Amino acid sequence: MNAPTDPRPGAAEPEGGQSFYAKHVKVYPREVAGRFDRLRRGAVFTLLGLFYLVPWFKWDGRQAVLFDLPARKFWIFGLVLWPQDFIFLTWLLILLGLSLFFFTAMAGRLWCGYACPQTVWTEVFVWIEAAIEGDRARRMKLDKAPWSADKIARKALKQLIWIVFALWTGVSFVGFFAPITQLAHDLLTWTLGGWALFWTLFYAGATYANAGYMREQVCLYMCPYARFQSAMFDRDTLIITYDTQRGESRGPRARGTDHRAKGLGDCIDCTVCVQVCPTGIDIRNGLQYECIACAACIDACDTVMDRVGYPRGLIRYTTQNALDGRASKVLRPRTLVYATLLGLIFAVGFTALLMRNTVGLDVIRDRGALYRETGHDQIENVYFLRIINKDQRARTYRLTVEGLDGIHLDGEPLAWRVDGGEVYSAAVRVDVPAGSVHRGHDIHFLLSDADDPSRRVREKARFIAPP
């Protein structure tokens, strides 16, 4: 059996059918203009704008979005999430996964073409390369030319801007997990060190390598989504398709001639659709897993069709049923199930997030002593409390205890004021009359907000007494 080869034009063929690998051929995507190009650029500027600017936003004197791992707190504008709120992270991941399935079933690889970090950062690196080295033809010519002062200068300038941009990306990423103002100050003063320096350089290096050099190789060989996407497609999924019936047979022709009389289709075989493809495939060969659905080939083909006077849509978003002359169904069991699950999970999770208890209480009994008999015919246990204020405002909390006759807190009433997003630790003594309990019994601590009694939490503990 012959070995698989690289599907892109110009890829090296294995000798004698024995090699399992083909030589990598660099892809030089050609610039394209059109409605889908404007959508991609809009997505790039929007997503990168959020990525680079959000860490600098302030909210109530704090960094608006900060995933503070050492403190085990996630600050998201006016919301503080604690380790006890891990369920909401699970909820978010489920939503993202179902959204990927839903949009893929509806319109193919929209994520890959417009929102995937690999696609977004690769676009920026290619823009930088084109601005310095020129358009596609000039870049190809420059790479083939012998080294000269001009080539060295262009390549060096490109590398310098790539490195600076990658470092900025690394700092911005780490800035979601550490105060970004301090990170930027340490970087500019050459005092950045430790794990902050490691992760900054790690993500800067990953951005530089993936977007600057590997590019489409990540999509072709490293991304698992390309391998299982077909499982989410059906004949009603919108995909980018070349209309074979209209385009074939392809071939050049003189302007104004009746190409149908010559047995030619609308495709003039200009290969512009191949030249603009960031993964270097030929969409005319049918749907391929390498296609990231960026729609650059649609913009390119529409431009050519306008130039030669043919109708647009030779390459377009359509469904397999539409190509076969059948009706396409947007609402079908697969999409309805995905949409219903998305709606239900979003509603339940969002409601739970709004109604979540903003006070937390951890109770640990002092294991250094089982119990103590006081001089007032009382049995005493000591407990250590951790009061967690998940709200942004300072709150005053009152503590009570119940579960046994005559039980009370030493020093009652007990109340503490806890700042927003902080943890307060306290030790309390619980007394019960001697003889009212033997061995052990469950008791309950109740912690309530002094200003809003509906904000309260109940925690069970064990009271130990003599046998």
C-alpha positions as CSV (number, residue, x, y, z in Angstrom):
1,M,0.0,0.0,0.0
2,N,1.3,3.4,-0.9
3,A,2.2,5.8,1.8
4,P,0.0,8.9,2.4
5,T,1.3,12.1,0.9
6,D,1.0,15.8,1.7
7,P,-2.2,16.9,-0.1
8,R,-1.0,20.4,-0.7
9,P,0.2,21.5,-4.2
10,G,4.0,21.1,-4.5
11,A,4.4,18.6,-1.7
12,A,7.2,16.2,-2.3
13,E,6.2,12.7,-3.4
14,P,7.6,9.8,-1.4
15,E,10.2,7.9,-3.4
16,G,9.1,4.4,-4.5
17,G,6.0,4.7,-2.2
18,Q,8.2,3.7,0.8
19,S,8.3,6.9,2.8
20,F,5.5,7.7,5.2
21,Y,6.5,11.4,5.4
22,A,6.4,14.2,2.8
23,K,8.6,17.2,2.9
24,H,6.9,20.3,4.3
25,V,6.2,23.0,1.7
26,K,5.8,26.5,3.1
27,V,2.5,28.0,2.4
28,Y,2.4,31.7,1.2
29,P,-1.2,32.8,1.6
30,R,-2.2,35.5,-0.8
31,E,-4.0,38.6,0.4
32,V,-7.7,38.6,-0.3
33,A,-10.5,41.2,0.2
34,G,-14.2,40.5,0.6
35,R,-17.0,40.2,3.1
36,F,-15.6,37.1,4.9
37,D,-12.2,38.8,5.1
38,R,-13.8,41.7,6.8
39,L,-15.5,39.3,9.3
40,R,-12.2,37.6,10.0
41,R,-10.4,40.9,10.6
42,G,-13.3,42.0,12.8
43,A,-13.0,38.8,14.8
44,V,-9.2,39.2,15.1
45,F,-9.4,42.8,16.4
46,T,-12.2,42.0,18.8
47,L,-10.7,38.9,20.3
48,L,-7.2,40.3,20.5
49,G,-8.5,43.6,21.8
50,L,-10.2,41.7,24.7
51,F,-7.2,39.6,25.3
52,Y,-4.7,42.4,25.6
53,L,-6.9,45.1,27.2
54,V,-9.1,43.2,29.7
55,P,-6.2,42.6,32.2
56,W,-5.8,46.4,32.5
57,F,-9.4,47.1,33.4
58,K,-10.0,48.1,37.0
59,W,-13.1,47.2,39.1
60,D,-13.6,48.6,42.6
61,G,-9.8,49.3,42.8
62,R,-8.9,45.8,41.8
63,Q,-7.9,44.2,38.5
64,A,-11.2,43.4,36.9
65,V,-10.3,39.9,35.7
66,L,-7.7,38.1,37.8
67,F,-7.4,34.3,38.4
68,D,-5.4,34.5,41.6
69,L,-4.3,30.9,42.0
70,P,-2.1,31.4,45.1
71,A,-5.0,33.1,46.9
72,R,-7.5,30.6,45.3
73,K,-9.8,33.3,44.2
74,F,-11.1,34.2,40.7
75,W,-12.0,37.9,40.3
76,I,-14.3,38.4,37.4
77,F,-15.5,42.0,37.5
78,G,-18.1,42.1,40.3
79,L,-17.9,38.3,40.9
80,V,-15.6,36.4,43.1
81,L,-15.3,32.6,42.7
82,W,-13.7,30.3,45.3
83,P,-12.6,26.7,45.1
84,Q,-16.1,25.8,46.5
85,D,-17.5,27.3,43.3
86,F,-15.6,24.9,41.0
87,I,-19.0,23.6,39.8
88,F,-19.4,26.8,37.8
89,L,-16.1,26.1,35.9
90,T,-17.5,22.7,35.0
91,W,-20.7,24.4,33.9
92,L,-18.8,26.8,31.7
93,L,-16.8,24.0,30.1
94,I,-19.9,22.0,29.3
95,L,-21.5,25.1,27.7
96,L,-18.4,25.7,25.6
97,G,-18.3,22.0,24.5
98,L,-22.0,22.0,23.6
99,S,-21.6,25.3,21.8
100,L,-18.8,23.8,19.7
101,F,-21.0,20.9,18.7
102,F,-24.0,23.1,18.0
103,F,-22.2,25.6,15.8
104,T,-20.3,22.8,14.0
105,A,-23.5,21.0,13.2
106,M,-25.0,24.2,11.9
107,A,-22.2,25.8,9.9
108,G,-19.1,23.7,10.1
109,R,-15.8,24.9,11.5
110,L,-16.7,28.4,12.4
111,W,-14.5,28.2,15.5
112,C,-11.4,27.3,13.4
113,G,-12.0,29.9,10.8
114,Y,-12.7,32.9,13.0
115,A,-12.1,32.4,16.7
116,C,-9.4,29.7,17.2
117,P,-6.3,31.2,18.9
118,Q,-4.1,29.5,16.4
119,T,-6.0,31.2,13.5
120,V,-6.1,34.6,15.2
121,W,-2.4,34.8,16.1
122,T,-1.3,33.4,12.8
123,E,-3.3,36.1,11.0
124,V,-1.4,38.7,12.9
125,F,2.0,37.1,12.3
126,V,1.2,36.9,8.5
127,W,0.1,40.5,8.5
128,I,3.5,41.5,10.1
129,E,5.3,39.4,7.6
130,A,3.4,40.9,4.6
131,A,4.0,44.4,5.8
132,I,7.7,43.9,6.0
133,E,8.5,41.4,3.2
134,G,5.7,42.3,0.7
135,D,2.9,40.4,-0.9
136,R,2.8,36.7,-1.7
137,A,5.0,36.9,-4.9
138,R,7.6,39.1,-3.2
139,R,7.8,36.9,-0.1
140,M,8.3,33.8,-2.3
141,K,11.0,35.7,-4.4
142,L,12.7,37.0,-1.2
143,D,12.9,33.5,0.3
144,K,14.5,32.1,-2.9
145,A,16.9,35.0,-3.3
146,P,20.5,34.8,-2.0
147,W,21.2,36.5,1.2
148,S,21.8,40.2,0.8
149,A,21.8,43.3,3.0
150,D,18.1,44.0,2.1
151,K,17.1,40.4,2.9
152,I,18.9,40.4,6.2
153,A,17.4,43.7,7.2
154,R,13.8,42.6,6.3
155,K,14.2,39.2,8.0
156,A,15.8,40.7,11.1
157,L,13.1,43.4,11.4
158,K,10.4,40.8,11.0
159,Q,11.9,38.6,13.7
160,L,12.3,41.5,16.1
161,I,8.6,42.5,15.8
162,W,7.5,38.9,16.1
163,I,9.5,38.5,19.3
164,V,8.2,41.7,20.8
165,F,4.6,40.8,19.9
166,A,5.1,37.3,21.3
167,L,6.5,38.7,24.6
168,W,3.6,41.1,24.9
169,T,1.3,38.1,24.4
170,G,3.1,36.2,27.1
171,V,2.9,39.1,29.6
172,S,-0.8,39.5,28.8
173,F,-1.6,35.9,29.3
174,V,0.3,35.7,32.6
175,G,-1.5,39.0,33.5
176,F,-4.7,37.1,33.9
177,F,-3.1,35.1,36.7
178,A,-0.9,37.8,38.4
179,P,-1.3,41.6,38.7
180,I,-0.4,42.8,35.3
181,T,0.8,46.3,36.4
182,Q,3.4,44.6,38.6
183,L,4.3,42.2,35.8
184,A,4.9,45.0,33.3
185,H,6.9,47.0,35.8
186,D,9.1,44.0,36.6
187,L,9.6,43.3,32.9
188,L,10.6,46.9,32.1
189,T,13.0,47.1,35.0
190,W,14.5,43.6,34.3
191,T,13.4,42.3,37.7
192,L,10.9,39.8,36.5
193,G,11.8,36.4,37.8
194,G,10.5,33.1,39.2
195,W,7.4,31.4,37.8
196,A,6.2,34.7,36.3
197,L,9.2,34.8,34.1
198,F,9.0,31.2,33.2
199,W,5.4,31.3,32.1
200,T,5.8,34.6,30.3
201,L,8.7,33.1,28.2
202,F,6.9,29.8,27.8
203,Y,3.7,31.4,26.3
204,A,5.8,33.9,24.3
205,G,7.8,31.0,22.8
206,A,4.6,29.0,22.1
207,T,3.1,32.0,20.3
208,Y,6.3,32.6,18.3
209,A,6.7,29.0,17.3
210,N,3.0,28.2,16.5
211,A,2.0,31.4,14.8
212,G,5.3,32.3,13.2
213,Y,6.6,28.9,11.9
214,M,4.2,26.0,12.5
215,R,1.1,27.8,11.3
216,E,-1.1,25.4,9.3
217,Q,0.9,22.5,10.6
218,V,-0.8,22.9,14.0
219,C,-4.2,22.6,12.2
220,L,-3.1,19.7,10.0
221,Y,-1.3,17.5,12.5
222,M,-1.7,18.7,16.1
223,C,-5.4,19.7,16.4
224,P,-7.7,16.8,17.2
225,Y,-10.8,18.8,16.2
226,A,-9.9,18.3,12.5
227,R,-10.0,14.5,13.0
228,F,-13.5,14.2,14.6
229,Q,-15.3,17.2,13.0
230,S,-16.9,14.9,10.4
231,A,-18.8,13.1,13.1
232,M,-20.7,16.3,13.8
233,F,-21.5,17.0,10.1
234,D,-24.5,15.9,8.2
235,R,-26.0,16.7,4.8
236,D,-27.6,19.8,6.1
237,T,-24.5,21.3,7.7
238,L,-23.3,24.5,6.0
239,I,-19.9,23.9,4.6
240,I,-17.6,25.7,2.1
241,T,-18.0,23.8,-1.2
242,Y,-17.0,24.1,-4.8
243,D,-19.9,23.6,-7.2
244,T,-18.6,20.9,-9.4
245,Q,-21.6,20.8,-11.7
246,R,-21.3,24.5,-12.5
247,G,-17.5,24.7,-12.5
248,E,-16.4,21.7,-14.5
249,S,-14.8,21.3,-16.9
250,R,-12.4,23.9,-15.7
251,G,-9.9,25.8,-18.0
252,P,-8.8,29.1,-19.3
253,R,-10.8,31.0,-22.0
254,A,-10.7,34.3,-23.7
255,R,-13.0,37.0,-22.3
256,G,-16.4,37.2,-24.0
257,T,-16.3,33.7,-25.5
258,D,-19.1,31.2,-25.1
259,H,-17.3,28.8,-22.7
260,R,-20.3,26.5,-22.6
261,A,-20.1,25.9,-26.3
262,K,-16.5,24.7,-25.7
263,G,-17.6,22.4,-23.0
264,L,-16.1,24.5,-20.2
265,G,-17.6,25.3,-16.8
266,D,-17.4,28.6,-15.0
267,C,-14.0,27.7,-13.3
268,I,-11.2,29.4,-15.3
269,D,-8.6,27.4,-13.3
270,C,-6.9,30.6,-12.1
271,T,-5.9,28.7,-8.8
272,V,-6.5,31.9,-6.8
273,C,-8.6,29.9,-4.4
274,V,-5.6,27.7,-3.7
275,Q,-3.2,30.7,-3.4
276,V,-5.3,32.4,-0.7
277,C,-5.8,29.2,1.4
278,P,-3.9,29.4,4.7
279,T,-3.5,25.6,4.8
280,G,-2.6,25.3,1.1
281,I,-5.4,23.0,0.0
282,D,-7.5,23.0,-3.2
283,I,-11.2,23.3,-2.2
284,R,-12.1,22.1,-5.7
285,N,-11.0,18.6,-4.6
286,G,-14.0,18.5,-2.2
287,L,-14.4,18.8,1.5
288,Q,-11.1,18.0,3.3
289,Y,-10.2,17.9,7.0
290,E,-7.5,20.4,6.4
291,C,-10.0,23.1,5.6
292,I,-10.5,25.5,8.5
293,A,-13.5,27.2,7.0
294,C,-11.9,30.7,6.8
295,A,-13.9,31.4,3.6
296,A,-10.9,33.1,2.0
297,C,-11.5,31.0,-1.1
298,I,-15.1,32.3,-1.3
299,D,-13.9,35.9,-1.4
300,A,-11.2,35.1,-3.9
301,C,-13.5,33.2,-6.3
302,D,-16.3,35.9,-6.0
303,T,-13.7,38.5,-7.0
304,V,-12.7,36.5,-10.0
305,M,-16.3,35.8,-11.0
306,D,-17.0,39.5,-10.9
307,R,-14.0,40.2,-13.1
308,V,-15.0,37.7,-15.8
309,G,-18.7,38.5,-15.6
310,Y,-20.0,35.2,-14.2
311,P,-22.4,34.9,-11.2
312,R,-20.9,34.6,-7.8
313,G,-21.2,31.5,-5.7
314,L,-19.0,29.0,-7.6
315,I,-17.4,28.5,-4.2
316,R,-19.8,29.2,-1.4
317,Y,-21.3,28.2,1.9
318,T,-24.0,25.6,1.2
319,T,-25.1,22.1,2.2
320,Q,-24.7,18.8,0.5
321,N,-28.5,18.5,0.2
322,A,-28.6,21.9,-1.6
323,L,-25.9,20.8,-4.0
324,D,-28.0,17.7,-4.8
325,G,-31.1,19.8,-5.4
326,R,-32.8,18.8,-2.2
327,A,-34.3,21.0,0.5
328,S,-32.0,21.9,3.5
329,K,-33.2,21.8,7.0
330,V,-31.8,24.1,9.7
331,L,-34.1,22.7,12.4
332,R,-33.4,19.0,12.6
333,P,-33.1,16.6,15.5
334,R,-29.4,17.1,16.0
335,T,-29.5,20.9,16.1
336,L,-32.7,20.9,18.2
337,V,-31.2,18.6,20.8
338,Y,-28.0,20.7,21.0
339,A,-30.0,24.0,21.2
340,T,-32.3,22.5,23.9
341,L,-29.4,21.3,26.0
342,L,-27.6,24.6,25.7
343,G,-30.6,26.5,26.7
344,L,-31.4,24.3,29.7
345,I,-27.8,24.1,31.0
346,F,-27.3,27.9,30.6
347,A,-30.6,28.7,32.4
348,V,-29.9,26.3,35.3
349,G,-26.2,27.3,35.7
350,F,-26.9,31.1,35.4
351,T,-29.8,30.8,37.9
352,A,-27.5,28.9,40.3
353,L,-24.8,31.6,39.9
354,L,-27.2,34.3,40.7
355,M,-28.6,32.5,43.7
356,R,-25.3,31.1,45.1
357,N,-24.6,31.7,48.7
358,T,-22.1,34.4,49.2
359,V,-21.0,33.3,52.6
360,G,-19.0,30.1,53.3
361,L,-18.1,28.4,56.6
362,D,-15.6,25.7,57.4
363,V,-15.7,24.1,60.8
364,I,-12.8,22.0,62.2
365,R,-13.0,20.6,65.7
366,D,-9.8,21.0,67.8
367,R,-8.3,17.5,67.6
368,G,-5.7,18.4,70.3
369,A,-8.2,17.8,73.0
370,L,-11.4,15.7,72.9
371,Y,-13.3,17.7,75.4
372,R,-12.7,19.7,78.6
373,E,-14.8,19.7,81.9
374,T,-15.1,23.2,83.2
375,G,-15.7,24.2,86.8
376,H,-19.2,25.2,86.1
377,D,-20.5,21.7,85.3
378,Q,-20.1,22.3,81.6
379,I,-18.5,20.2,78.9
380,E,-16.5,22.3,76.4
381,N,-15.3,21.6,72.9
382,V,-13.2,24.0,70.9
383,Y,-13.7,24.6,67.1
384,F,-11.7,26.5,64.5
385,L,-13.8,28.5,62.0
386,R,-13.0,29.8,58.5
387,I,-15.6,32.4,57.5
388,I,-15.5,33.2,53.7
389,N,-17.1,36.4,52.4
390,K,-17.6,35.8,48.7
391,D,-19.2,39.2,48.3
392,Q,-17.4,42.3,47.1
393,R,-18.6,44.3,50.1
394,A,-17.6,44.0,53.8
395,R,-20.2,42.0,55.8
396,T,-20.9,41.5,59.5
397,Y,-21.7,37.8,60.3
398,R,-23.3,36.5,63.5
399,L,-22.8,32.9,64.7
400,T,-25.2,30.7,66.6
401,V,-25.1,27.0,67.5
402,E,-27.9,24.4,68.0
403,G,-28.4,20.7,68.3
404,L,-28.3,20.0,72.0
405,D,-30.3,21.2,75.0
406,G,-28.5,24.0,76.8
407,I,-25.9,24.4,74.2
408,H,-24.3,27.8,73.8
409,L,-21.3,29.6,72.6
410,D,-18.9,31.0,75.1
411,G,-18.9,34.8,74.8
412,E,-22.2,34.8,72.9
413,P,-23.4,36.7,70.9
414,L,-20.4,36.4,68.5
415,A,-20.1,38.6,65.5
416,W,-17.2,39.4,63.1
417,R,-16.8,41.9,60.2
418,V,-15.2,40.4,57.2
419,D,-14.0,42.4,54.2
420,G,-15.2,41.6,50.7
421,G,-13.5,38.6,49.1
422,E,-11.6,37.8,52.3
423,V,-11.3,34.9,54.8
424,Y,-11.6,35.4,58.5
425,S,-10.4,32.7,61.0
426,A,-11.6,32.4,64.5
427,A,-11.7,29.9,67.4
428,V,-14.9,29.4,69.4
429,R,-15.8,27.4,72.5
430,V,-19.1,25.5,72.7
431,D,-20.4,24.5,76.1
432,V,-23.2,22.1,77.1
433,P,-24.4,21.1,80.6
434,A,-22.5,18.1,82.0
435,G,-24.6,14.9,81.7
436,S,-26.8,16.2,78.9
437,V,-24.8,14.3,76.3
438,H,-22.7,11.2,76.3
439,R,-19.9,10.2,73.9
440,G,-20.8,12.3,70.9
441,H,-23.6,14.1,69.1
442,D,-24.0,16.2,66.0
443,I,-24.4,19.9,66.3
444,H,-24.9,22.7,63.8
445,F,-23.3,26.1,63.4
446,L,-25.4,28.8,61.8
447,L,-23.6,31.8,60.3
448,S,-25.9,34.6,59.1
449,D,-25.4,38.1,57.6
450,A,-26.4,40.8,60.2
451,D,-27.9,43.0,57.5
452,D,-29.5,40.3,55.3
453,P,-30.5,37.2,57.3
454,S,-31.3,35.3,54.0
455,R,-27.5,35.2,53.5
456,R,-26.6,32.3,55.8
457,V,-24.9,29.0,55.9
458,R,-25.4,25.9,58.1
459,E,-22.4,23.6,58.9
460,K,-22.5,20.3,60.8
461,A,-19.8,19.4,63.4
462,R,-19.4,16.7,66.1
463,F,-19.5,17.4,69.8
464,I,-17.5,15.0,72.0
465,A,-18.4,14.3,75.6
466,P,-17.5,11.8,78.3
467,P,-19.0,8.3,77.9
